[in-house]
């Protein structure tokens, strides 16, 4: 299963990229995907510090992913 992941703000700095394509060998939830990314990028933010969207719609970490989904992890952003 192929999915696209978008990174913004601080996550872009942590991953050193603004997006990546992952090929997953099994169906999974967003929480499991987060666990994989946390192993790949040890400084990846914890779920309690992230909003998440799938195909441009806010989602919860318990939902499952489908082939071709685009996932966006959204860290807190401050401005002024």
Backbone torsions as a table, in degrees:
resi	resn	phi	psi	omega
1	UNK	NA	131.2	-178.3
2	UNK	-107.3	130.9	175.0
3	UNK	-133.6	154.9	177.0
4	UNK	-108.0	135.5	178.4
5	UNK	-117.7	130.6	177.8
6	UNK	-106.4	138.7	179.1
7	UNK	-121.1	137.1	179.1
8	UNK	-128.0	160.0	172.3
9	UNK	50.2	-126.5	-174.0
10	UNK	-60.5	-33.9	179.5
11	UNK	-66.7	-30.7	176.0
12	UNK	-63.5	-38.3	177.1
13	UNK	-68.9	-41.1	-178.5
14	UNK	-65.4	-43.9	-176.4
15	UNK	-87.0	-16.5	-176.4
16	UNK	63.3	29.8	177.2
17	UNK	-158.0	158.5	178.9
18	UNK	-97.0	-13.5	175.4
19	UNK	-163.2	165.1	171.8
20	UNK	-156.8	157.5	176.3
21	UNK	-106.2	128.2	176.5
22	UNK	-113.9	140.5	174.9
23	UNK	-107.4	110.3	-175.7
24	UNK	-100.0	138.0	-176.4
25	UNK	-88.3	-8.9	-178.5
26	UNK	-145.6	155.0	174.8
27	UNK	-62.1	148.5	179.8
28	UNK	-156.8	163.0	175.6
29	UNK	-89.1	169.3	175.3
30	UNK	-63.1	-34.5	179.1
31	UNK	-64.8	-41.0	177.0
32	UNK	-65.9	-40.7	176.2
33	UNK	-60.2	-43.3	178.4
34	UNK	-58.8	-42.3	179.4
35	UNK	-60.0	-42.1	177.7
36	UNK	-62.4	-44.3	-179.9
37	UNK	-67.5	-34.4	178.2
38	UNK	-65.9	-34.8	175.8
39	UNK	-69.7	-39.1	-178.8
40	UNK	-72.8	-39.5	-178.9
41	UNK	-125.3	90.8	-173.5
42	UNK	-54.5	-26.6	179.8
43	UNK	-89.8	6.7	179.2
44	UNK	-57.5	137.0	-176.2
45	UNK	-64.6	151.0	178.2
46	UNK	-73.5	153.9	-178.4
47	UNK	-53.1	-36.0	-178.3
48	UNK	-65.4	-14.5	179.9
49	UNK	-104.7	10.7	-175.0
50	UNK	-128.2	144.3	162.0
51	UNK	-99.2	159.8	-178.7
52	UNK	-142.4	143.5	177.0
53	UNK	-131.5	144.3	174.0
54	UNK	-122.6	121.9	-178.3
55	UNK	52.8	45.9	175.0
56	UNK	67.2	20.5	176.0
57	UNK	-126.8	129.0	178.9
58	UNK	-56.2	143.0	-175.3
59	UNK	-139.2	167.9	175.0
60	UNK	-103.9	155.3	-175.7
61	UNK	-65.2	-14.9	-176.9
62	UNK	-84.9	-9.0	-177.3
63	UNK	-75.7	154.3	178.8
64	UNK	-90.2	155.0	179.8
65	UNK	-98.6	153.8	177.6
66	UNK	-124.1	159.6	175.9
67	UNK	-50.6	131.1	175.6
68	UNK	84.8	-0.5	178.9
69	UNK	-63.1	149.7	170.6
70	UNK	-112.8	121.8	-176.6
71	UNK	-109.8	134.9	178.5
72	UNK	-124.9	118.4	172.9
73	UNK	-91.3	125.8	-173.3
74	UNK	-117.7	108.3	178.5
75	UNK	-78.9	165.0	175.4
76	UNK	-61.8	141.9	-179.1
77	UNK	-126.1	132.4	177.6
78	UNK	-112.3	148.2	179.0
79	UNK	-154.4	177.4	179.6
80	UNK	-178.9	NA	NA
